[in-house]
């Protein structure tokens, strides 16, 4: 394993992610939560380029779990952080928003 327990990438560029949510605020929120939780040296939150998943955004991916979150809303961030990034249990938020398809595991695309 690398230097971090979890490495989180938030798409902050491309044609759609930045227009589908305040992705810069997503990064700030996740970084702040990592610090508040005492995980600053265990969790890395990075801005990322396009994941080539336009239309499924905003997108996040968590490594080393290789879990992709799509259609992320600001209201999802607390649950994703607490359950997955901090707790190690990926969250499938798909059933709550059935209007957008989910990809099969290991992907967890919110809809």
URFEN-V586237 format. One record per residue. N is the residue number from 1. RES is the residue in one letter. OMEGA is omega in degrees with one decimal (* if undefined). NEAR is the number of other C-alpha atoms within 8 Angstrom. D_FIRST is the distance of its C-alpha to the first C-alpha in Angstrom with 2 decimals. Layout:
BEGIN
n=N res=RES omega=OMEGA near=NEAR d_first=D_FIRST
n=N res=RES omega=OMEGA near=NEAR d_first=D_FIRST
END
This chain:
BEGIN
n=1 res=X omega=-178.2 near=4 d_first=0.00
n=2 res=X omega=-176.1 near=4 d_first=3.76
n=3 res=X omega=-174.5 near=5 d_first=6.85
n=4 res=X omega=173.9 near=10 d_first=7.66
n=5 res=X omega=178.0 near=9 d_first=7.63
n=6 res=X omega=176.1 near=11 d_first=9.73
n=7 res=X omega=-174.0 near=12 d_first=11.00
n=8 res=X omega=176.8 near=12 d_first=14.59
n=9 res=X omega=177.0 near=11 d_first=16.95
n=10 res=X omega=177.6 near=15 d_first=20.68
n=11 res=X omega=179.3 near=16 d_first=23.13
n=12 res=X omega=179.7 near=12 d_first=25.72
n=13 res=X omega=-177.0 near=10 d_first=27.65
n=14 res=X omega=-175.6 near=10 d_first=29.35
n=15 res=X omega=-172.4 near=7 d_first=32.61
n=16 res=X omega=-175.2 near=11 d_first=32.01
n=17 res=X omega=-178.5 near=17 d_first=29.08
n=18 res=X omega=179.4 near=13 d_first=30.71
n=19 res=X omega=-177.0 near=7 d_first=34.01
n=20 res=X omega=178.5 near=8 d_first=32.81
n=21 res=X omega=179.5 near=11 d_first=31.42
n=22 res=X omega=-172.3 near=9 d_first=30.94
n=23 res=X omega=175.2 near=12 d_first=27.37
n=24 res=X omega=176.7 near=8 d_first=27.54
n=25 res=X omega=176.0 near=7 d_first=28.37
n=26 res=X omega=-179.2 near=11 d_first=25.43
n=27 res=X omega=-179.4 near=12 d_first=23.07
n=28 res=X omega=-179.5 near=8 d_first=25.16
n=29 res=X omega=-178.1 near=9 d_first=25.24
n=30 res=X omega=177.1 near=11 d_first=21.50
n=31 res=X omega=178.8 near=11 d_first=20.94
n=32 res=X omega=179.4 near=8 d_first=23.82
n=33 res=X omega=177.8 near=9 d_first=22.55
n=34 res=X omega=179.2 near=11 d_first=19.17
n=35 res=X omega=-178.8 near=9 d_first=21.30
n=36 res=X omega=-178.4 near=7 d_first=23.82
n=37 res=X omega=-179.1 near=7 d_first=21.30
n=38 res=X omega=-176.2 near=7 d_first=19.87
n=39 res=X omega=-175.2 near=9 d_first=16.43
n=40 res=X omega=-179.3 near=10 d_first=16.88
n=41 res=X omega=-178.8 near=7 d_first=14.09
n=42 res=X omega=-175.0 near=9 d_first=11.64
n=43 res=X omega=177.3 near=13 d_first=12.71
n=44 res=X omega=177.7 near=11 d_first=13.53
n=45 res=X omega=-178.8 near=11 d_first=16.56
n=46 res=X omega=166.2 near=9 d_first=17.76
n=47 res=X omega=-179.0 near=10 d_first=20.96
n=48 res=X omega=174.0 near=9 d_first=20.70
n=49 res=X omega=-177.2 near=8 d_first=23.28
n=50 res=X omega=177.0 near=9 d_first=24.83
n=51 res=X omega=-176.4 near=7 d_first=22.87
n=52 res=X omega=176.7 near=4 d_first=26.11
n=53 res=X omega=-175.6 near=8 d_first=26.74
n=54 res=X omega=-178.7 near=10 d_first=29.93
n=55 res=X omega=178.4 near=6 d_first=31.93
n=56 res=X omega=-172.2 near=10 d_first=29.04
n=57 res=X omega=-7.7 near=13 d_first=28.12
n=58 res=X omega=-175.5 near=16 d_first=27.13
n=59 res=X omega=171.4 near=15 d_first=23.65
n=60 res=X omega=173.2 near=12 d_first=20.20
n=61 res=X omega=-178.4 near=11 d_first=16.85
n=62 res=X omega=176.2 near=13 d_first=13.84
n=63 res=X omega=14.0 near=9 d_first=10.31
n=64 res=X omega=-175.3 near=7 d_first=8.06
n=65 res=X omega=-176.9 near=5 d_first=11.28
n=66 res=X omega=178.1 near=9 d_first=13.34
n=67 res=X omega=-179.6 near=12 d_first=16.24
n=68 res=X omega=175.3 near=12 d_first=19.06
n=69 res=X omega=177.8 near=12 d_first=21.78
n=70 res=X omega=180.0 near=13 d_first=25.14
n=71 res=X omega=-176.5 near=11 d_first=28.40
n=72 res=X omega=175.4 near=13 d_first=26.78
n=73 res=X omega=178.7 near=8 d_first=29.50
n=74 res=X omega=-179.9 near=8 d_first=29.43
n=75 res=X omega=177.8 near=5 d_first=30.42
n=76 res=X omega=-170.0 near=8 d_first=27.20
n=77 res=X omega=-179.5 near=12 d_first=24.87
n=78 res=X omega=-179.1 near=7 d_first=25.42
n=79 res=X omega=178.8 near=9 d_first=24.72
n=80 res=X omega=-179.6 near=11 d_first=21.55
n=81 res=X omega=-175.2 near=12 d_first=20.27
n=82 res=X omega=-175.2 near=9 d_first=21.47
n=83 res=X omega=-172.8 near=12 d_first=20.61
n=84 res=X omega=-173.7 near=12 d_first=17.39
n=85 res=X omega=-179.8 near=13 d_first=15.65
n=86 res=X omega=-173.0 near=7 d_first=16.87
n=87 res=X omega=177.5 near=8 d_first=17.59
n=88 res=X omega=-179.0 near=7 d_first=14.93
n=89 res=X omega=179.1 near=7 d_first=17.85
n=90 res=X omega=-178.4 near=10 d_first=18.41
n=91 res=X omega=170.5 near=9 d_first=22.05
n=92 res=X omega=-179.0 near=8 d_first=24.50
n=93 res=X omega=-176.0 near=10 d_first=27.24
n=94 res=X omega=-176.3 near=13 d_first=29.15
n=95 res=X omega=-179.6 near=7 d_first=31.93
n=96 res=X omega=-178.1 near=6 d_first=33.01
n=97 res=X omega=-172.6 near=9 d_first=33.78
n=98 res=X omega=-177.1 near=8 d_first=35.03
n=99 res=X omega=-178.6 near=5 d_first=36.51
n=100 res=X omega=-175.4 near=8 d_first=33.45
n=101 res=X omega=174.7 near=8 d_first=31.69
n=102 res=X omega=172.5 near=10 d_first=28.16
n=103 res=X omega=179.8 near=7 d_first=25.96
n=104 res=X omega=177.5 near=6 d_first=24.82
n=105 res=X omega=11.4 near=6 d_first=21.37
n=106 res=X omega=-178.5 near=7 d_first=18.56
n=107 res=X omega=176.2 near=11 d_first=20.45
n=108 res=X omega=-179.6 near=17 d_first=22.05
n=109 res=X omega=174.8 near=15 d_first=24.73
n=110 res=X omega=175.7 near=13 d_first=27.04
n=111 res=X omega=* near=14 d_first=30.63
END
